[in-house]
Amino acid sequence: MAIKFQYNKTSLTEMGKQLKVRQRALPTLQNKESALRLEVRKAKAESEQLLADLEAALRSYDHMAALWNEFEPGLISIKDVDLYTKKVAGVKTPALGEIHYDIRPFNAFVKPAWYADGVAILKELSRLGIESEVYLEKARILDWQRKKTTQKVNLYEKVQIPGYQEAIRKIKRYMEDEENLSKASSKIVKNRHAEEEEASRV
């Protein structure tokens, strides 16, 4: 990206302002980038941990596999999931609130005694699965923001800051050359006047 500028004091002042803005913003952006990188890792680890917990919970109920055949399908279903927004490193991310279940009424005297436990087990398993998905989405959003921040850091660090510094150098050099030429030409004019005055006296 070429930086447009003119060889004058106004442009020099503007280039200086733009350079300062970017130099001041760069450390903040770098901090944000590293914070986001850390949060992405944490969210992914949390999601993986929840999935591992889900696997472990499913394995721990293997001994009940025969009983699940007696469980009435559709007895419990998820009606709604409450999500709320939580800011992480300045980025809005989803967080799990309450899970609303629809539990069809059943006769506790007719159904096996473990039915109530079965409902509680299914609630816990579904919560682990849903929460894992929420953390995965959180990691995806944070990673996308981190990539955008990295792009901005690279743009400032590798393109714009060096570009503005180079533009300032060129303007200063041009203005110095102009000043030197002006001094040299006024010196030449002075010398010529002096010579003309000397010649007119003779």
Secondary structure as UniProt FT lines:
FT   HELIX           9..60
FT   HELIX           62..64
FT   HELIX           65..68
FT   TURN            69..70
FT   TURN            73..74
FT   STRAND          76..88
FT   TURN            89..90
FT   STRAND          91..103
FT   TURN            108..110
FT   TURN            113..114
FT   HELIX           115..154
FT   HELIX           155..160
FT   HELIX           161..201
//
